Amino acid sequence: MQLPDLKEARKRTSKEILIKTNDYIVKENLKELGLGKKYYIKTYGCQMNVHDSENIKAILEDMSFEETDQFEDADVILLNTCAIRENAHNKVFGFLGRVKHLKQTHPHIITGVCGCMAQEENVVKEIKSKYKWVDIVFGTHNIYNLPNILFDSMTKNEQEIEVFSIEGDVLENIPVKRDSKYKAWVNIMYGCDKFCTYCIVPYTRGKQRSRTPEYIINEVKELVKNGYKEVTLLGQNVNAYGKDLKIDYKMGDLLRDVAKTGIERIRFMTSHPWDFDDDMINAIKDYDNIMPYVHLPLQSGSDRILKLMGRRYTKEKYLTLYNKLKEIPNVAITTDIIVGFPGETEDDFKETLDVVQKCQYDSAFTFIFSPREGTPAAKMEDNVPLEEKNERLYRLNEIVNKYANLNNQKYLGQTVKVLIESIGEKGNLFGYTETMKLVNVDGKQENIGKIVNVKITDIKTWSLDGEIVA
Protein backbone atom coordinates (compact mmCIF):
# COMPACT_ATOMS: atom_id res chain seq x y z
CA MET A 1 0.00 0.00 0.00
CA GLN A 2 1.35 3.41 -1.05
CA LEU A 3 -0.52 6.47 0.24
CA PRO A 4 -0.19 10.03 -1.14
CA ASP A 5 1.83 12.60 0.80
CA LEU A 6 1.16 16.28 0.12
CA LYS A 7 4.55 17.40 1.50
CA GLU A 8 6.34 15.07 -0.92
CA ALA A 9 4.13 16.25 -3.79
CA ARG A 10 5.29 19.86 -3.19
CA LYS A 11 8.97 19.04 -3.68
CA ARG A 12 10.87 20.20 -6.74
CA THR A 13 14.46 19.03 -7.14
CA SER A 14 17.09 18.94 -9.87
CA LYS A 15 16.46 15.22 -10.37
CA GLU A 16 16.81 14.26 -14.02
CA ILE A 17 13.55 13.53 -15.84
CA LEU A 18 13.72 10.05 -17.32
CA ILE A 19 12.07 8.95 -20.55
CA LYS A 20 10.72 5.48 -19.83
CA THR A 21 9.70 3.37 -22.81
CA ASN A 22 9.37 -0.11 -21.29
CA ASP A 23 7.40 0.34 -18.07
CA TYR A 24 4.07 -0.76 -19.52
CA ILE A 25 3.94 -4.56 -19.59
CA VAL A 26 0.94 -6.87 -19.47
CA LYS A 27 2.13 -10.24 -18.22
CA GLU A 28 0.94 -13.30 -20.10
CA ASN A 29 -1.22 -14.48 -17.20
CA LEU A 30 -3.08 -11.12 -17.22
CA LYS A 31 -3.86 -10.85 -20.92
CA GLU A 32 -7.07 -12.84 -20.54
CA LEU A 33 -8.00 -11.67 -17.05
CA GLY A 34 -10.97 -9.75 -18.45
CA LEU A 35 -12.38 -12.39 -20.78
CA GLY A 36 -16.16 -12.25 -20.59
CA LYS A 37 -16.01 -9.18 -18.36
CA LYS A 38 -16.92 -5.54 -18.99
CA TYR A 39 -15.52 -2.23 -17.77
CA TYR A 40 -17.04 1.22 -17.28
CA ILE A 41 -15.10 4.48 -16.91
CA LYS A 42 -16.60 7.79 -15.77
CA THR A 43 -14.34 10.75 -16.46
CA TYR A 44 -14.38 14.10 -14.68
CA GLY A 45 -12.37 17.23 -15.43
CA CYS A 46 -10.02 18.45 -18.12
CA GLN A 47 -8.91 17.15 -21.49
CA MET A 48 -5.85 15.62 -19.85
CA ASN A 49 -8.17 13.41 -17.81
CA VAL A 50 -10.14 12.51 -20.92
CA HIS A 51 -6.92 11.41 -22.61
CA ASP A 52 -5.85 9.47 -19.50
CA SER A 53 -9.15 7.59 -19.75
CA GLU A 54 -8.29 6.74 -23.36
CA ASN A 55 -5.08 5.16 -22.03
CA ILE A 56 -6.94 3.29 -19.29
CA LYS A 57 -9.44 1.89 -21.80
CA ALA A 58 -6.64 0.57 -24.00
CA ILE A 59 -4.91 -1.04 -21.03
CA LEU A 60 -8.11 -2.78 -19.92
CA GLU A 61 -8.72 -4.03 -23.46
CA ASP A 62 -5.15 -5.38 -23.54
CA MET A 63 -6.43 -7.53 -20.65
CA SER A 64 -9.48 -8.63 -22.72
CA PHE A 65 -12.08 -6.49 -20.93
CA GLU A 66 -14.89 -5.06 -23.07
CA GLU A 67 -16.28 -1.53 -22.65
CA THR A 68 -19.87 -0.82 -21.62
CA ASP A 69 -21.60 2.55 -21.33
CA GLN A 70 -23.87 1.28 -18.52
CA PHE A 71 -22.16 1.04 -15.13
CA GLU A 72 -24.81 -1.43 -13.96
CA ASP A 73 -23.46 -3.95 -16.54
CA ALA A 74 -19.80 -3.57 -15.60
CA ASP A 75 -17.46 -5.90 -13.74
CA VAL A 76 -14.90 -3.09 -13.29
CA ILE A 77 -16.02 0.49 -12.55
CA LEU A 78 -13.39 3.24 -12.55
CA LEU A 79 -13.90 6.90 -11.70
CA ASN A 80 -11.18 9.06 -13.27
CA THR A 81 -11.39 12.15 -11.10
CA CYS A 82 -10.69 15.88 -11.11
CA ALA A 83 -9.44 17.88 -8.11
CA ILE A 84 -9.84 21.43 -9.43
CA ARG A 85 -13.15 22.32 -7.76
CA GLU A 86 -15.31 21.15 -4.89
CA ASN A 87 -18.20 20.47 -7.25
CA ALA A 88 -16.29 17.69 -9.03
CA HIS A 89 -15.27 16.26 -5.64
CA ASN A 90 -18.90 16.08 -4.54
CA LYS A 91 -20.00 14.48 -7.80
CA VAL A 92 -17.44 11.68 -7.39
CA PHE A 93 -18.55 10.78 -3.89
CA GLY A 94 -22.17 11.05 -4.97
CA PHE A 95 -21.58 8.56 -7.77
CA LEU A 96 -19.69 6.27 -5.40
CA GLY A 97 -22.89 6.10 -3.34
CA ARG A 98 -24.71 4.71 -6.38
CA VAL A 99 -21.94 2.18 -6.97
CA LYS A 100 -22.06 1.05 -3.32
CA HIS A 101 -25.76 0.30 -3.71
CA LEU A 102 -24.99 -1.75 -6.85
CA LYS A 103 -22.22 -3.67 -5.07
CA GLN A 104 -24.65 -4.82 -2.42
CA THR A 105 -26.32 -7.01 -5.04
CA HIS A 106 -23.23 -7.55 -7.24
CA PRO A 107 -20.34 -7.99 -4.78
CA HIS A 108 -17.96 -9.23 -7.51
CA ILE A 109 -17.68 -5.74 -9.05
CA ILE A 110 -14.23 -4.14 -8.77
CA THR A 111 -14.57 -0.42 -8.02
CA GLY A 112 -11.71 2.04 -8.41
CA VAL A 113 -10.86 5.72 -8.00
CA CYS A 114 -8.02 7.21 -10.02
CA GLY A 115 -6.91 10.57 -11.42
CA CYS A 116 -6.20 13.79 -9.55
CA MET A 117 -8.47 13.25 -6.53
CA ALA A 118 -6.61 9.99 -5.91
CA GLN A 119 -3.43 12.07 -5.52
CA GLU A 120 -4.95 14.07 -2.64
CA GLU A 121 -3.93 12.97 0.83
CA ASN A 122 -7.26 13.88 2.47
CA VAL A 123 -9.31 12.11 -0.22
CA VAL A 124 -7.44 8.83 0.10
CA LYS A 125 -7.70 8.99 3.89
CA GLU A 126 -11.47 9.38 3.51
CA ILE A 127 -11.70 6.45 1.09
CA LYS A 128 -9.54 4.31 3.35
CA SER A 129 -11.66 5.00 6.44
CA LYS A 130 -15.20 5.48 5.10
CA TYR A 131 -15.21 3.70 1.73
CA LYS A 132 -13.52 0.42 2.55
CA TRP A 133 -15.58 -1.26 -0.18
CA VAL A 134 -13.68 0.73 -2.86
CA ASP A 135 -11.27 -1.89 -4.19
CA ILE A 136 -8.49 0.07 -5.90
CA VAL A 137 -7.05 3.59 -5.79
CA PHE A 138 -4.24 4.68 -8.12
CA GLY A 139 -2.93 8.05 -9.19
CA THR A 140 -1.73 9.98 -12.21
CA HIS A 141 1.85 8.67 -12.15
CA ASN A 142 1.18 4.93 -12.40
CA ILE A 143 -1.65 4.33 -14.86
CA TYR A 144 0.72 1.96 -16.66
CA ASN A 145 0.64 -0.38 -13.63
CA LEU A 146 -3.14 -0.88 -13.70
CA PRO A 147 -2.91 -4.55 -14.81
CA ASN A 148 -0.93 -5.49 -11.69
CA ILE A 149 -3.07 -3.34 -9.36
CA LEU A 150 -6.23 -4.92 -10.74
CA PHE A 151 -4.84 -8.44 -10.51
CA ASP A 152 -3.74 -7.95 -6.89
CA SER A 153 -7.19 -6.65 -5.96
CA MET A 154 -8.96 -9.57 -7.61
CA THR A 155 -6.71 -12.22 -6.07
CA LYS A 156 -5.99 -10.80 -2.60
CA ASN A 157 -9.53 -9.57 -1.97
CA GLU A 158 -8.30 -6.48 -0.14
CA GLN A 159 -8.18 -2.75 -0.83
CA GLU A 160 -5.27 -1.85 -3.10
CA ILE A 161 -3.97 1.73 -2.83
CA GLU A 162 -0.97 2.71 -4.95
CA VAL A 163 -0.45 6.46 -5.25
CA PHE A 164 2.98 8.03 -5.74
CA SER A 165 3.64 11.62 -4.61
CA ILE A 166 6.62 12.16 -6.88
CA GLU A 167 7.92 14.71 -9.36
CA GLY A 168 7.42 12.17 -12.12
CA ASP A 169 9.04 11.04 -15.36
CA VAL A 170 7.85 10.80 -18.97
CA LEU A 171 6.37 7.44 -19.92
CA GLU A 172 6.11 6.54 -23.57
CA ASN A 173 4.45 3.62 -25.37
CA ILE A 174 1.32 3.58 -23.21
CA PRO A 175 -1.52 2.29 -25.43
CA VAL A 176 -4.49 4.48 -26.30
CA LYS A 177 -8.06 3.79 -27.40
CA ARG A 178 -9.15 7.09 -28.89
CA ASP A 179 -12.73 8.25 -28.44
CA SER A 180 -12.80 9.78 -31.93
CA LYS A 181 -11.63 8.66 -35.36
CA TYR A 182 -11.13 12.24 -36.50
CA LYS A 183 -9.84 14.28 -33.52
CA ALA A 184 -7.04 13.27 -31.17
CA TRP A 185 -5.52 14.49 -27.92
CA VAL A 186 -1.71 14.50 -27.90
CA ASN A 187 0.15 15.09 -24.64
CA ILE A 188 3.19 17.28 -25.15
CA MET A 189 4.05 17.70 -21.47
CA TYR A 190 2.99 16.74 -17.97
CA GLY A 191 2.81 18.51 -14.63
CA CYS A 192 3.21 22.16 -13.70
CA ASP A 193 5.64 24.28 -11.70
CA LYS A 194 3.62 27.50 -11.55
CA PHE A 195 2.05 26.84 -8.11
CA CYS A 196 -0.80 29.33 -8.43
CA THR A 197 -2.02 29.64 -4.85
CA TYR A 198 -5.50 28.24 -5.53
CA CYS A 199 -4.44 25.31 -7.74
CA ILE A 200 -3.89 21.70 -6.67
CA VAL A 201 -2.56 20.53 -10.07
CA PRO A 202 1.19 20.91 -9.31
CA TYR A 203 0.63 18.51 -6.40
CA THR A 204 -1.50 16.00 -8.29
CA ARG A 205 0.40 15.98 -11.60
CA GLY A 206 4.01 16.51 -10.53
CA LYS A 207 6.65 18.83 -11.91
CA GLN A 208 6.74 20.17 -15.44
CA ARG A 209 8.23 17.65 -17.84
CA SER A 210 8.12 17.84 -21.62
CA ARG A 211 7.98 14.96 -24.06
CA THR A 212 10.78 15.10 -26.61
CA PRO A 213 9.81 16.52 -30.02
CA GLU A 214 10.52 13.24 -31.81
CA TYR A 215 7.87 11.29 -29.87
CA ILE A 216 5.28 14.02 -30.38
CA ILE A 217 5.94 14.46 -34.11
CA ASN A 218 5.91 10.70 -34.71
CA GLU A 219 2.58 10.39 -32.87
CA VAL A 220 1.06 13.12 -35.04
CA LYS A 221 2.46 11.57 -38.22
CA GLU A 222 0.83 8.27 -37.27
CA LEU A 223 -2.47 10.06 -36.71
CA VAL A 224 -2.22 11.69 -40.16
CA LYS A 225 -1.55 8.28 -41.66
CA ASN A 226 -4.67 6.92 -39.95
CA GLY A 227 -6.90 9.67 -41.36
CA TYR A 228 -7.17 12.02 -38.37
CA LYS A 229 -8.10 15.60 -39.20
CA GLU A 230 -7.30 17.42 -35.95
CA VAL A 231 -4.94 17.20 -32.99
CA THR A 232 -5.04 19.14 -29.74
CA LEU A 233 -1.66 19.48 -28.04
CA LEU A 234 -2.20 19.06 -24.31
CA GLY A 235 -0.42 20.25 -21.20
CA GLN A 236 -1.17 22.00 -17.94
CA ASN A 237 0.73 24.98 -19.38
CA VAL A 238 1.63 24.26 -23.00
CA ASN A 239 3.33 27.63 -23.46
CA ALA A 240 6.13 26.47 -21.16
CA TYR A 241 6.81 23.44 -23.34
CA GLY A 242 10.50 22.70 -23.79
CA LYS A 243 11.82 24.84 -20.94
CA ASP A 244 12.89 21.68 -19.10
CA LEU A 245 14.49 20.05 -22.16
CA LYS A 246 18.24 20.10 -22.66
CA ILE A 247 17.85 21.46 -26.19
CA ASP A 248 16.90 24.93 -27.43
CA TYR A 249 13.40 24.00 -28.56
CA LYS A 250 10.23 25.75 -27.39
CA MET A 251 6.49 25.77 -28.09
CA GLY A 252 6.81 27.90 -31.23
CA ASP A 253 9.25 25.34 -32.68
CA LEU A 254 6.92 22.48 -31.83
CA LEU A 255 3.90 24.20 -33.41
CA ARG A 256 5.83 24.67 -36.67
CA ASP A 257 7.03 21.06 -36.75
CA VAL A 258 3.55 19.70 -36.03
CA ALA A 259 2.16 21.97 -38.76
CA LYS A 260 4.66 20.49 -41.23
CA THR A 261 3.23 16.99 -40.68
CA GLY A 262 0.26 18.02 -42.81
CA ILE A 263 -2.40 17.45 -40.13
CA GLU A 264 -5.31 19.64 -41.19
CA ARG A 265 -6.05 21.23 -37.81
CA ILE A 266 -3.88 21.96 -34.77
CA ARG A 267 -5.11 23.30 -31.44
CA PHE A 268 -3.37 23.60 -28.07
CA MET A 269 -4.37 24.08 -24.46
CA THR A 270 -4.05 25.32 -21.82
CA SER A 271 -2.01 28.52 -22.01
CA HIS A 272 -0.62 30.55 -19.13
CA PRO A 273 -0.22 34.24 -20.08
CA TRP A 274 3.21 34.34 -18.43
CA ASP A 275 4.82 32.06 -21.06
CA PHE A 276 2.98 33.14 -24.22
CA ASP A 277 5.74 34.63 -26.40
CA ASP A 278 5.88 36.39 -29.77
CA ASP A 279 7.34 33.31 -31.46
CA MET A 280 4.19 31.33 -30.64
CA ILE A 281 2.03 34.13 -32.04
CA ASN A 282 4.10 34.23 -35.23
CA ALA A 283 3.81 30.45 -35.63
CA ILE A 284 0.01 30.70 -35.48
CA LYS A 285 0.09 33.47 -38.09
CA ASP A 286 2.48 31.56 -40.37
CA TYR A 287 0.57 28.28 -40.68
CA ASP A 288 -3.03 27.95 -41.85
CA ASN A 289 -3.42 24.59 -40.12
CA ILE A 290 -2.73 26.09 -36.68
CA MET A 291 -6.23 27.15 -35.70
CA PRO A 292 -6.91 30.81 -34.83
CA TYR A 293 -8.29 29.94 -31.41
CA VAL A 294 -6.60 30.69 -28.08
CA HIS A 295 -7.79 29.89 -24.57
CA LEU A 296 -6.08 32.47 -22.34
CA PRO A 297 -7.09 32.28 -18.64
CA LEU A 298 -7.41 35.67 -16.97
CA GLN A 299 -8.63 34.49 -13.51
CA SER A 300 -8.88 38.09 -12.24
CA GLY A 301 -8.50 41.62 -13.59
CA SER A 302 -7.22 43.01 -10.28
CA ASP A 303 -3.46 43.30 -9.85
CA ARG A 304 -3.87 42.83 -6.10
CA ILE A 305 -5.82 39.59 -6.52
CA LEU A 306 -3.53 38.36 -9.29
CA LYS A 307 -0.61 38.76 -6.88
CA LEU A 308 -2.48 36.83 -4.18
CA MET A 309 -3.20 34.14 -6.77
CA GLY A 310 0.50 33.90 -7.67
CA ARG A 311 -0.26 34.49 -11.35
CA ARG A 312 2.93 36.51 -12.05
CA TYR A 313 1.41 38.97 -14.51
CA THR A 314 -0.51 42.21 -14.18
CA LYS A 315 -3.71 43.41 -15.79
CA GLU A 316 -1.65 45.64 -18.08
CA LYS A 317 0.63 42.79 -19.22
CA TYR A 318 -2.37 40.56 -19.85
CA LEU A 319 -4.06 43.20 -22.00
CA THR A 320 -0.82 43.80 -23.93
CA LEU A 321 -0.65 40.09 -24.75
CA TYR A 322 -4.34 40.00 -25.60
CA ASN A 323 -3.93 42.84 -28.09
CA LYS A 324 -1.01 41.02 -29.75
CA LEU A 325 -3.17 37.90 -30.10
CA LYS A 326 -5.95 39.93 -31.69
CA GLU A 327 -3.55 40.65 -34.57
CA ILE A 328 -3.95 36.99 -35.62
CA PRO A 329 -6.51 37.06 -38.47
CA ASN A 330 -10.02 35.95 -37.40
CA VAL A 331 -8.78 34.82 -33.97
CA ALA A 332 -11.25 33.78 -31.25
CA ILE A 333 -10.15 34.10 -27.62
CA THR A 334 -11.76 32.49 -24.59
CA THR A 335 -10.83 32.64 -20.91
CA ASP A 336 -11.27 31.40 -17.33
CA ILE A 337 -12.32 33.72 -14.50
CA ILE A 338 -12.55 33.07 -10.75
CA VAL A 339 -15.05 35.14 -8.74
CA GLY A 340 -14.86 35.63 -4.99
CA PHE A 341 -11.20 34.84 -4.38
CA PRO A 342 -10.37 35.41 -0.67
CA GLY A 343 -10.28 39.13 0.02
CA GLU A 344 -11.77 40.18 -3.32
CA THR A 345 -13.45 43.56 -2.89
CA GLU A 346 -16.09 45.17 -5.09
CA ASP A 347 -13.34 47.34 -6.59
CA ASP A 348 -11.27 44.23 -7.39
CA PHE A 349 -14.28 42.67 -9.07
CA LYS A 350 -14.90 45.82 -11.11
CA GLU A 351 -11.32 45.54 -12.40
CA THR A 352 -12.23 42.07 -13.71
CA LEU A 353 -15.36 43.44 -15.35
CA ASP A 354 -13.23 46.14 -16.95
CA VAL A 355 -10.98 43.54 -18.59
CA VAL A 356 -14.00 41.58 -19.83
CA GLN A 357 -15.44 44.77 -21.33
CA LYS A 358 -12.14 45.50 -23.05
CA CYS A 359 -11.48 41.96 -24.32
CA GLN A 360 -15.05 41.03 -25.27
CA TYR A 361 -14.23 37.31 -25.14
CA ASP A 362 -15.87 34.78 -27.43
CA SER A 363 -16.76 32.87 -24.27
CA ALA A 364 -15.56 32.39 -20.71
CA PHE A 365 -15.61 29.64 -18.11
CA THR A 366 -16.57 31.41 -14.90
CA PHE A 367 -16.43 29.96 -11.39
CA ILE A 368 -16.83 30.89 -7.76
CA PHE A 369 -13.60 30.31 -5.84
CA SER A 370 -13.34 26.76 -4.52
CA PRO A 371 -10.72 26.19 -1.78
CA ARG A 372 -8.57 23.09 -2.29
CA GLU A 373 -7.06 21.59 0.84
CA GLY A 374 -3.29 21.92 0.93
CA THR A 375 -3.06 25.01 -1.28
CA PRO A 376 -2.03 28.41 0.14
CA ALA A 377 -5.35 30.00 -0.89
CA ALA A 378 -7.27 27.52 1.28
CA LYS A 379 -5.62 29.11 4.33
CA MET A 380 -6.48 32.68 3.34
CA GLU A 381 -9.29 34.48 5.11
CA ASP A 382 -12.36 34.17 2.91
CA ASN A 383 -14.43 37.18 3.94
CA VAL A 384 -16.68 37.45 0.87
CA PRO A 385 -20.21 36.20 1.68
CA LEU A 386 -21.53 33.48 -0.64
CA GLU A 387 -24.53 35.61 -1.55
CA GLU A 388 -22.19 38.33 -2.77
CA LYS A 389 -20.10 35.83 -4.74
CA ASN A 390 -23.22 34.55 -6.47
CA GLU A 391 -24.32 38.08 -7.27
CA ARG A 392 -20.92 38.90 -8.78
CA LEU A 393 -20.96 35.71 -10.84
CA TYR A 394 -24.38 36.66 -12.20
CA ARG A 395 -23.18 40.14 -13.17
CA LEU A 396 -20.08 38.73 -14.80
CA ASN A 397 -22.01 36.13 -16.78
CA GLU A 398 -24.41 38.75 -18.09
CA ILE A 399 -21.50 40.57 -19.72
CA VAL A 400 -19.80 37.36 -20.90
CA ASN A 401 -23.05 36.18 -22.50
CA LYS A 402 -23.57 39.53 -24.22
CA TYR A 403 -20.20 39.41 -25.95
CA ALA A 404 -20.49 35.69 -26.76
CA ASN A 405 -23.69 36.49 -28.61
CA LEU A 406 -22.23 39.55 -30.35
CA ASN A 407 -19.19 37.54 -31.50
CA ASN A 408 -21.46 34.85 -32.91
CA GLN A 409 -23.55 37.47 -34.75
CA LYS A 410 -20.54 38.13 -36.98
CA TYR A 411 -20.90 34.62 -38.45
CA LEU A 412 -24.48 35.07 -39.69
CA GLY A 413 -24.54 34.56 -43.47
CA GLN A 414 -20.86 33.60 -43.60
CA THR A 415 -19.57 30.32 -45.02
CA VAL A 416 -17.08 28.66 -42.67
CA LYS A 417 -15.16 25.38 -42.53
CA VAL A 418 -16.57 22.88 -40.04
CA LEU A 419 -15.19 19.50 -39.01
CA ILE A 420 -18.32 17.37 -38.71
CA GLU A 421 -17.92 15.15 -35.67
CA SER A 422 -21.11 13.22 -35.03
CA ILE A 423 -24.90 13.18 -34.77
CA GLY A 424 -26.50 15.35 -32.11
CA GLU A 425 -29.34 14.51 -29.78
CA LYS A 426 -31.92 15.98 -32.17
CA GLY A 427 -30.66 13.94 -35.12
CA ASN A 428 -28.73 16.75 -36.79
CA LEU A 429 -24.98 16.74 -37.38
CA PHE A 430 -22.63 18.90 -35.35
CA GLY A 431 -19.04 20.02 -35.51
CA TYR A 432 -16.69 22.92 -34.82
CA THR A 433 -15.34 25.84 -36.83
CA GLU A 434 -11.66 26.76 -36.95
CA THR A 435 -12.42 29.25 -34.16
CA MET A 436 -14.01 26.54 -31.97
CA LYS A 437 -17.63 27.56 -32.53
CA LEU A 438 -20.13 24.72 -32.13
CA VAL A 439 -22.25 24.40 -35.27
CA ASN A 440 -25.43 22.34 -35.66
CA VAL A 441 -25.75 21.28 -39.28
CA ASP A 442 -28.43 19.79 -41.49
CA GLY A 443 -26.71 17.20 -43.63
CA LYS A 444 -26.05 13.57 -44.45
CA GLN A 445 -24.15 11.16 -42.19
CA GLU A 446 -21.60 10.62 -44.95
CA ASN A 447 -20.18 14.03 -44.00
CA ILE A 448 -19.11 12.83 -40.54
CA GLY A 449 -15.33 13.04 -40.28
CA LYS A 450 -15.02 15.56 -43.09
CA ILE A 451 -14.18 19.27 -43.08
CA VAL A 452 -17.00 20.87 -45.07
CA ASN A 453 -18.18 24.35 -45.98
CA VAL A 454 -21.17 25.44 -43.91
CA LYS A 455 -23.25 28.56 -44.41
CA ILE A 456 -24.40 29.95 -41.06
CA THR A 457 -28.15 30.51 -41.09
CA ASP A 458 -28.89 31.28 -37.44
CA ILE A 459 -26.97 32.12 -34.29
CA LYS A 460 -27.43 31.49 -30.60
CA THR A 461 -25.27 32.59 -27.67
CA TRP A 462 -23.31 29.35 -27.46
CA SER A 463 -23.81 27.77 -30.88
CA LEU A 464 -24.50 28.37 -34.57
CA ASP A 465 -26.87 26.72 -37.03
CA GLY A 466 -25.94 26.11 -40.63
CA GLU A 467 -26.30 24.16 -43.85
CA ILE A 468 -23.64 22.43 -45.89
CA VAL A 469 -22.83 24.16 -49.20
CA ALA A 470 -20.64 23.09 -52.10
VENUR-V594076 format. One record per residue. N is the residue number from 1. BURIAL is 1 if it has 16 or more other ideal C-beta (glycine too) atoms within 10 Angstrom, else 0. D_LAST is the distance of its C-alpha to the last C-alpha in whole Angstrom. Layout:
# VENUR-V594076
n->{N/N}
burial->{BURIAL/BURIAL}
d_last->{D_LAST/D_LAST}
This chain:
# VENUR-V594076
n->{1/2/3/4/5/6/7/8/9/10/11/12/13/14/15/16/17/18/19/20/21/22/23/24/25/26/27/28/29/30/31/32/33/34/35/36/37/38/39/40/41/42/43/44/45/46/47/48/49/50/51/52/53/54/55/56/57/58/59/60/61/62/63/64/65/66/67/68/69/70/71/72/73/74/75/76/77/78/79/80/81/82/83/84/85/86/87/88/89/90/91/92/93/94/95/96/97/98/99/100/101/102/103/104/105/106/107/108/109/110/111/112/113/114/115/116/117/118/119/120/121/122/123/124/125/126/127/128/129/130/131/132/133/134/135/136/137/138/139/140/141/142/143/144/145/146/147/148/149/150/151/152/153/154/155/156/157/158/159/160/161/162/163/164/165/166/167/168/169/170/171/172/173/174/175/176/177/178/179/180/181/182/183/184/185/186/187/188/189/190/191/192/193/194/195/196/197/198/199/200/201/202/203/204/205/206/207/208/209/210/211/212/213/214/215/216/217/218/219/220/221/222/223/224/225/226/227/228/229/230/231/232/233/234/235/236/237/238/239/240/241/242/243/244/245/246/247/248/249/250/251/252/253/254/255/256/257/258/259/260/261/262/263/264/265/266/267/268/269/270/271/272/273/274/275/276/277/278/279/280/281/282/283/284/285/286/287/288/289/290/291/292/293/294/295/296/297/298/299/300/301/302/303/304/305/306/307/308/309/310/311/312/313/314/315/316/317/318/319/320/321/322/323/324/325/326/327/328/329/330/331/332/333/334/335/336/337/338/339/340/341/342/343/344/345/346/347/348/349/350/351/352/353/354/355/356/357/358/359/360/361/362/363/364/365/366/367/368/369/370/371/372/373/374/375/376/377/378/379/380/381/382/383/384/385/386/387/388/389/390/391/392/393/394/395/396/397/398/399/400/401/402/403/404/405/406/407/408/409/410/411/412/413/414/415/416/417/418/419/420/421/422/423/424/425/426/427/428/429/430/431/432/433/434/435/436/437/438/439/440/441/442/443/444/445/446/447/448/449/450/451/452/453/454/455/456/457/458/459/460/461/462/463/464/465/466/467/468/469/470}
burial->{0/0/0/1/1/1/0/0/1/0/0/0/0/0/0/0/1/0/0/0/0/0/0/1/0/1/0/0/0/1/0/0/1/1/0/0/1/1/1/1/1/0/1/1/1/1/0/1/1/0/1/1/1/1/1/1/1/0/1/1/0/1/1/0/1/0/0/1/0/0/1/0/0/1/1/1/1/1/1/1/1/1/1/1/1/0/0/1/1/0/1/1/1/0/1/1/0/0/1/0/0/0/1/0/0/0/0/0/1/1/1/1/1/1/1/1/1/1/1/1/1/0/1/1/0/0/1/0/0/0/1/0/0/1/1/1/1/1/1/1/1/1/1/1/1/1/1/1/1/1/1/1/1/1/0/0/0/0/1/1/1/1/1/1/1/1/1/1/1/1/1/1/0/1/1/1/0/1/0/0/0/1/1/1/1/1/1/1/1/1/1/1/1/1/0/1/1/1/1/1/1/1/1/1/1/1/1/1/1/1/1/1/1/0/1/1/1/0/1/1/0/0/1/0/0/0/0/1/1/1/1/1/1/1/1/1/1/1/1/1/1/1/0/0/1/0/0/0/1/1/1/1/1/1/1/0/1/1/1/0/1/0/1/1/1/1/1/1/1/1/1/1/1/1/1/1/0/0/0/1/1/0/1/1/0/0/0/0/1/1/1/1/1/1/1/1/1/1/1/1/1/1/1/1/1/1/0/1/1/0/1/0/1/0/1/0/0/1/1/0/1/1/0/0/1/0/0/1/0/0/1/1/1/1/1/0/1/1/1/1/1/1/1/1/0/0/0/1/1/0/1/1/1/0/1/1/0/0/1/0/1/1/1/1/0/1/1/1/1/1/1/1/0/1/1/0/1/0/0/1/0/1/0/1/0/0/0/0/1/0/0/1/1/0/0/1/0/0/1/1/0/0/1/1/0/0/1/1/0/0/1/0/0/0/0/1/0/1/1/1/1/0/0/0/0/0/0/0/1/1/1/1/1/1/1/1/1/1/1/1/1/0/1/0/0/0/1/1/1/0/1/1/0/1/1/1/0/0/1/0/0/0/0/1/1/1/0/1/0/0}
d_last->{61/59/58/56/58/57/59/58/55/55/57/55/57/57/56/54/51/51/48/48/47/49/50/47/49/49/53/53/55/52/49/50/51/48/48/48/47/44/43/41/40/40/38/39/38/36/33/36/38/35/35/38/38/35/38/41/39/39/42/43/41/43/46/45/44/41/39/39/37/40/43/46/45/45/48/47/46/45/44/42/43/43/46/44/45/48/45/44/47/48/45/46/50/49/47/50/52/49/50/54/54/52/54/57/56/54/57/55/52/52/50/49/48/47/45/46/48/50/51/53/56/57/54/56/59/58/56/60/62/60/57/60/58/55/55/53/52/50/49/46/48/49/46/46/50/49/50/53/53/52/55/57/57/56/60/62/61/61/59/57/56/55/54/54/55/54/52/50/49/45/45/42/41/41/39/36/34/30/29/25/24/21/23/27/30/32/35/36/40/42/44/45/48/47/50/48/51/49/47/48/46/48/51/48/46/49/49/46/45/42/41/41/38/38/38/35/33/34/33/29/29/30/27/25/26/26/22/22/19/22/25/28/31/34/37/39/39/37/38/41/40/42/45/47/46/49/46/45/41/40/36/35/36/34/31/31/32/29/26/28/27/23/23/19/21/24/26/30/32/35/36/39/40/43/41/38/39/37/36/34/32/32/30/28/27/27/25/21/21/24/22/23/25/29/31/34/37/40/42/44/44/48/50/53/51/49/52/53/50/50/47/48/46/47/45/45/44/41/40/40/38/35/35/35/32/30/30/27/24/22/25/25/29/30/34/37/40/43/45/49/50/54/56/52/54/52/52/50/48/47/47/44/42/43/40/38/38/38/35/33/31/28/30/33/35/38/41/45/47/48/51/51/55/56/54/56/54/55/59/58/59/57/58/55/55/52/52/52/49/47/47/46/43/42/43/40/38/38/37/34/32/32/31/28/27/27/25/23/23/21/18/18/15/14/10/12/11/13/15/15/18/20/20/22/25/24/22/18/17/17/17/18/16/18/21/21/20/20/17/17/14/14/12/13/16/14/12/16/16/13/12/8/7/9/10/14/15/19/21/24/27/26/22/19/17/13/10/7/4/0}
